[in-house]
Amino acid sequence: MVRQWQEMLYNRRYSHSELANPDFVKLAEAYGAEGYRITKKDEVAPVLQAAIQSRKPVLMDFVIEREENVLPFVPPARR
């Protein structure tokens, strides 16, 4: 969301919002959980079904476009 604020409120003047995430699937598996990476819409339903049927904790990593925004967008209050 920080990146989104920088995009919308500060004319895309990005500062320190480049994220480098770990491999969440491997991290989940390292702790004995099941990990799933979802990159397309048609993968959501099968992964949700597998998660529901699992007897282990499940972590789902939903990969989205770098410029995808969170909606609804609520700008900060102006004082």
CNS distance restraints for C-alpha pairs under 8 A (distance, minus, plus):
assign (resid   1 and name CA) (resid   5 and name CA) 6.29 0.50 0.50
assign (resid   1 and name CA) (resid  69 and name CA) 7.44 0.50 0.50
assign (resid   1 and name CA) (resid  70 and name CA) 6.76 0.50 0.50
assign (resid   2 and name CA) (resid   6 and name CA) 6.28 0.50 0.50
assign (resid   2 and name CA) (resid  17 and name CA) 6.55 0.50 0.50
assign (resid   3 and name CA) (resid   7 and name CA) 6.13 0.50 0.50
assign (resid   3 and name CA) (resid  14 and name CA) 6.74 0.50 0.50
assign (resid   3 and name CA) (resid  17 and name CA) 5.54 0.50 0.50
assign (resid   4 and name CA) (resid   8 and name CA) 6.08 0.50 0.50
assign (resid   4 and name CA) (resid  67 and name CA) 7.84 0.50 0.50
assign (resid   4 and name CA) (resid  69 and name CA) 6.11 0.50 0.50
assign (resid   4 and name CA) (resid  70 and name CA) 7.61 0.50 0.50
assign (resid   5 and name CA) (resid   9 and name CA) 5.47 0.50 0.50
assign (resid   5 and name CA) (resid  10 and name CA) 7.13 0.50 0.50
assign (resid   5 and name CA) (resid  75 and name CA) 7.77 0.50 0.50
assign (resid   6 and name CA) (resid  10 and name CA) 4.91 0.50 0.50
assign (resid   6 and name CA) (resid  11 and name CA) 6.75 0.50 0.50
assign (resid   6 and name CA) (resid  12 and name CA) 5.39 0.50 0.50
assign (resid   6 and name CA) (resid  13 and name CA) 5.94 0.50 0.50
assign (resid   6 and name CA) (resid  14 and name CA) 5.71 0.50 0.50
assign (resid   6 and name CA) (resid  15 and name CA) 7.78 0.50 0.50
assign (resid   7 and name CA) (resid  11 and name CA) 5.49 0.50 0.50
assign (resid   7 and name CA) (resid  12 and name CA) 3.91 0.50 0.50
assign (resid   7 and name CA) (resid  13 and name CA) 6.77 0.50 0.50
assign (resid   7 and name CA) (resid  14 and name CA) 7.16 0.50 0.50
assign (resid   8 and name CA) (resid  12 and name CA) 6.81 0.50 0.50
assign (resid  22 and name CA) (resid  27 and name CA) 7.63 0.50 0.50
assign (resid  23 and name CA) (resid  27 and name CA) 6.25 0.50 0.50
assign (resid  24 and name CA) (resid  28 and name CA) 6.03 0.50 0.50
assign (resid  24 and name CA) (resid  35 and name CA) 7.03 0.50 0.50
assign (resid  24 and name CA) (resid  59 and name CA) 7.63 0.50 0.50
assign (resid  24 and name CA) (resid  61 and name CA) 6.56 0.50 0.50
assign (resid  25 and name CA) (resid  29 and name CA) 6.27 0.50 0.50
assign (resid  25 and name CA) (resid  34 and name CA) 7.37 0.50 0.50
assign (resid  25 and name CA) (resid  35 and name CA) 4.18 0.50 0.50
assign (resid  25 and name CA) (resid  36 and name CA) 5.77 0.50 0.50
assign (resid  25 and name CA) (resid  37 and name CA) 6.63 0.50 0.50
assign (resid  25 and name CA) (resid  59 and name CA) 7.19 0.50 0.50
assign (resid  25 and name CA) (resid  60 and name CA) 7.69 0.50 0.50
assign (resid  25 and name CA) (resid  61 and name CA) 7.21 0.50 0.50
assign (resid  26 and name CA) (resid  30 and name CA) 6.03 0.50 0.50
assign (resid  26 and name CA) (resid  35 and name CA) 6.96 0.50 0.50
assign (resid  27 and name CA) (resid  31 and name CA) 6.66 0.50 0.50
assign (resid  27 and name CA) (resid  35 and name CA) 7.91 0.50 0.50
assign (resid  28 and name CA) (resid  32 and name CA) 6.51 0.50 0.50
assign (resid  28 and name CA) (resid  33 and name CA) 4.99 0.50 0.50
assign (resid  28 and name CA) (resid  34 and name CA) 5.98 0.50 0.50
assign (resid  28 and name CA) (resid  35 and name CA) 5.36 0.50 0.50
assign (resid  28 and name CA) (resid  58 and name CA) 7.54 0.50 0.50
assign (resid  28 and name CA) (resid  59 and name CA) 6.31 0.50 0.50
assign (resid  29 and name CA) (resid  33 and name CA) 5.02 0.50 0.50
assign (resid  29 and name CA) (resid  34 and name CA) 5.65 0.50 0.50
assign (resid  29 and name CA) (resid  35 and name CA) 6.18 0.50 0.50
assign (resid  32 and name CA) (resid  56 and name CA) 7.69 0.50 0.50
assign (resid  32 and name CA) (resid  57 and name CA) 7.90 0.50 0.50
assign (resid  33 and name CA) (resid  56 and name CA) 5.68 0.50 0.50
assign (resid  33 and name CA) (resid  57 and name CA) 4.91 0.50 0.50
assign (resid  33 and name CA) (resid  58 and name CA) 5.58 0.50 0.50
assign (resid  33 and name CA) (resid  59 and name CA) 7.18 0.50 0.50
assign (resid  34 and name CA) (resid  56 and name CA) 6.62 0.50 0.50
assign (resid  34 and name CA) (resid  57 and name CA) 6.34 0.50 0.50
assign (resid  34 and name CA) (resid  58 and name CA) 4.79 0.50 0.50
assign (resid  34 and name CA) (resid  59 and name CA) 6.27 0.50 0.50
assign (resid  35 and name CA) (resid  58 and name CA) 5.89 0.50 0.50
assign (resid  35 and name CA) (resid  59 and name CA) 4.90 0.50 0.50
assign (resid  35 and name CA) (resid  60 and name CA) 5.95 0.50 0.50
assign (resid  35 and name CA) (resid  61 and name CA) 7.59 0.50 0.50
assign (resid  36 and name CA) (resid  47 and name CA) 7.09 0.50 0.50
assign (resid  36 and name CA) (resid  58 and name CA) 7.79 0.50 0.50
assign (resid  36 and name CA) (resid  59 and name CA) 6.38 0.50 0.50
assign (resid  36 and name CA) (resid  60 and name CA) 4.85 0.50 0.50
assign (resid  36 and name CA) (resid  61 and name CA) 6.02 0.50 0.50
assign (resid  37 and name CA) (resid  60 and name CA) 5.95 0.50 0.50
assign (resid  37 and name CA) (resid  61 and name CA) 4.63 0.50 0.50
assign (resid  37 and name CA) (resid  62 and name CA) 6.02 0.50 0.50
assign (resid  37 and name CA) (resid  63 and name CA) 7.05 0.50 0.50
assign (resid  38 and name CA) (resid  43 and name CA) 5.98 0.50 0.50
assign (resid  38 and name CA) (resid  44 and name CA) 6.54 0.50 0.50
assign (resid  38 and name CA) (resid  47 and name CA) 7.79 0.50 0.50
assign (resid  38 and name CA) (resid  60 and name CA) 7.16 0.50 0.50
assign (resid  38 and name CA) (resid  61 and name CA) 6.03 0.50 0.50
assign (resid  38 and name CA) (resid  62 and name CA) 4.83 0.50 0.50
assign (resid  38 and name CA) (resid  63 and name CA) 6.02 0.50 0.50
assign (resid  39 and name CA) (resid  43 and name CA) 7.19 0.50 0.50
assign (resid  39 and name CA) (resid  62 and name CA) 6.32 0.50 0.50
assign (resid  39 and name CA) (resid  63 and name CA) 5.14 0.50 0.50
assign (resid  39 and name CA) (resid  64 and name CA) 7.07 0.50 0.50
assign (resid  40 and name CA) (resid  44 and name CA) 7.30 0.50 0.50
assign (resid  42 and name CA) (resid  46 and name CA) 7.91 0.50 0.50
assign (resid  43 and name CA) (resid  47 and name CA) 6.23 0.50 0.50
assign (resid  44 and name CA) (resid  48 and name CA) 6.07 0.50 0.50
assign (resid  45 and name CA) (resid  49 and name CA) 6.15 0.50 0.50
assign (resid  46 and name CA) (resid  50 and name CA) 6.17 0.50 0.50
assign (resid  47 and name CA) (resid  51 and name CA) 6.07 0.50 0.50
assign (resid  48 and name CA) (resid  52 and name CA) 6.15 0.50 0.50
assign (resid  49 and name CA) (resid  53 and name CA) 6.30 0.50 0.50
assign (resid  50 and name CA) (resid  54 and name CA) 6.05 0.50 0.50
assign (resid  51 and name CA) (resid  58 and name CA) 6.09 0.50 0.50
assign (resid  54 and name CA) (resid  58 and name CA) 7.58 0.50 0.50
assign (resid  64 and name CA) (resid  68 and name CA) 6.62 0.50 0.50
